[in-house]
C-alpha cells in the first residue's frame, strides 16, 4: 500500500493512516516497544516514553503525535497476499493491521529494533521477510547497550524482564514456524488468518482442527463448565469444557493450565466439531470432551515425530 497519509503516531509501535477514506490503526510488525502511557497491563517506563518520542521525530510529528503537514508512508505486509486480502486477514488481536511502515525509504520497524527501542518481537511468529535483518539489528543494539538494552534507561523505575520474555517469545515462534511448515499443509485453520473459515464450519457444525493460543488459560466458570477465550476481541473463538468436576474435565483443565497457559507453549491444535456458542451470537466454539482433542502437532504429524 503506497503513499498512505499518516494521521497520528500513537506510540513506538502503533500509528494511524488513511487507507482510501478510512482511518486504519497499524500495529507495527515485530515490535513491542515499552509503554508510554497508562491503560495497558504492561508498566509505563522511561524507555517507553523515549521510544514514543523517537517515533514522533522519525515520522515528523509533534508531541501529540500529529504530523506537521502532510506525511505519507508506504505500508508493507509480511506476506505475498494481495493488499485486499491483507486488509482483511492480517490483523492483530484488536483489529489493527499488522505491517511494516516506510518513510522516505526507511523501514521504521527495522530502525526501531536497530536503535534499541524494541526487541525483535516474535511472540506471534518470526518475520517472513526480514527475520535475519531483525536478528542482526537486535544483536547490534544489544552489543551497543542502547535503548531497552541500556540498564540505566529504566533505573529506579518500571522495567520489563527480557531475560524471561525473550526465551518465551522464541519458544512460541518455533511453534508458529512448525504451523507454517506443517499445519497449513495439514489443513489446520488459524484463528488469526482463517477466521471466516472457522465461522463457516461452525455454521454447518463441521469437524476441523484449529490452531489457537491458550496463554490466557481459563477465563470463566459458568454453571458446571469452564470457558476459554481462544481467539481475540476481533476474532472471537471459544472452547467449552463441560462437567468440570469430572475426571476427564480435570485432566483437560490441568493440561491447559500447566502446559499452555501463562508462559507455557501457548499455541495448540484443537480438534472437534465447531458449533456456534449458544450464549453469544456469531461466536464459533469447540466443546472439549477428551484430552486427545488438544495436540502440539497438526493432523497426521504425530506419527512422524
Secondary structure, DSSP 8 states (H G I E B T S, - for coil): --SEEEEEEEETTEEEEEETTEEEEEEETT----BSSSSSSS-B-HHHHHHHHHHHHHHTB-TTS-BSS--EEEEE-SSSS-HHHHHHH-B-TTS-EEEEEEETTEEHHHHHHHTTSS----TT---TTTHHHHHHHHHHHHHHT-GGG-TTTTTTS----HHHHHHHHHHHHHHHHHIIIIITTTT-EETTT-HHHHHHHHHTT-EEEEEEE-TT---EEETTEEEEE-S-SSS-EEEEE-STTSHHHHHHHHHIIIIISTTS--EEEEEEEEEE-TTSTT-EEEE--SGGGEESS-TTTGGG-
